[in-house]
Amino acid sequence: MEDFETLDEHLKTGSISESLKKGFKGIAPWARFVAIANIIFQIISFLVSFMDPDAGVGANFIGAGVNIALNVVLLQLANEMKSFGNSGSEKDLTTLLKKQLSYWIFTGALIIIGVVFFLLAIVAFSMSSGSLF
């Protein structure tokens, strides 16, 4: 990491340094690995849920679907990182950043939804038991 320059320095001159391109090319295979591994694990988890009738196949289907969709976005992001690492073009950087934005919006929305469901569960539990704790 010691030889990474800031992106601003190179966008002013219209060139992207080799170390920046190398950095994105280095991240891309790891992002791809994480995305593919997570997709495979989600599919396995969903299939295993059929073995236990009490596991809630419907909930597992929804969870697996959401996680697979998130990891497909990560896989697309990895592809954009590789493209930018190879070309260094401003167009590929713009596409990469748009895909990065999509990934973080998707992740943030999932966190917000999770917090809302958690709070609703607490309220529902407290209403059924008569006390919050």
N, C-alpha and C positions, 0 to 999 in steps of 0.2 A: 504494500500500500504506500510505500514511501515515495514512489515515483508518479503518483497520480496528480495531475494538474486539475485546476478547476475548469469546468466546462465553459464558463464565461470567457476565459482567456482565449479559447479557440474559436468560439462562435463569433467574436469580434473580427477575427481575421478570416473567417470563412473556412477554417480547417479544423479538423479533429485530430488530436494527437494519437499516435499509435498506442500509448499506454491506456488512454480512455477506451479505445476500441478493444484492446486486449482485456481490459477489465470486464466489459460487457460480454465478451466472448467467453470469459472464465466463469461468469455467473450463469450464463445460459444453460450449460449442461446440468448444473446442480438444480436449477429451477425445474428443468425438464424431468430430472430424476425424481424430485419430490412430488411433482404433479402426477407422474405416471404411477409411482408407488402408492400415493394416496387414492388414486382412482381404483387400482387393483384391490387395495385393502377395503375400500368401500363396497366394491362388488362382492368380495368374499364375505364381509360382514353381513350384507343383505342376504346372501344365499344361506349363510349359517342361521339366520333368524328363522328360516323355514323349518329348521330342525326342532325348534322350541315353540310350541303353539302359544305359549304365554309371553313370548318375546315382543309381541306387538309388531307384526309384519308391516302394517300400514305406516306406523311411525318410523320404522327402520327404512321403509321405502322412501318416505319424504326426506329423512335425514341423509340417506345415501344419495338421493337425487340432488339435493342442495350442495352437498360436499363434492360430488362429481362435477357439477356445473362450475363451482368455484375453482376446482383444479383444472378444468378445461380452459378457463380464463388464464390461469397461471401457465399452462402449457403454451397458450397463444403468446403470452408475454415472453416466455423463454424463446420462442421462435423469433419474435421481434428483436430481442436482445442479440440473438445470433446474427440476424440480418444487419442490424446497426453495427455490430462488431466487425462484420465483413466489409460493409460499404462505408461507414462513417458519414453517411449523407444526412443532411438536416431533415429531409423527408422521412427517412427511417427513424430518426430520433423522435420526431413528432409523433409518428405512429406508435413507437415504443412508449412514449409518455402517456398517450391516450389509453393504451392498453393497461398501463400501470395504474392510471386513474380509475379505470373500470374495476380492476382487481381490488383496490382499496375501498371504493364505494361499496362494492359487493360485500367485502369483509365487514365494513362498518355497519351496513344495513343488517347483516346477520347478527352482529353483536347487539344492536339496538333491539331487534326482534327477540333475541334470547333474554335480554334484561327485562323486557316487557312481560314475556311469558313467565319468567321467574317471579316478578312482582305480583302478577296475577295469581300464580300458584300460592304465594304467601298469603295473599288476601283471601283466596278461596279456603285455604287451610284454616286460617284464623276465624273465618266466619263459621266453618263447620265445627270447630272445637270450642268456640266461644272466647278464645283469647289469642293474642298475637304470638305469644311465646309460651 
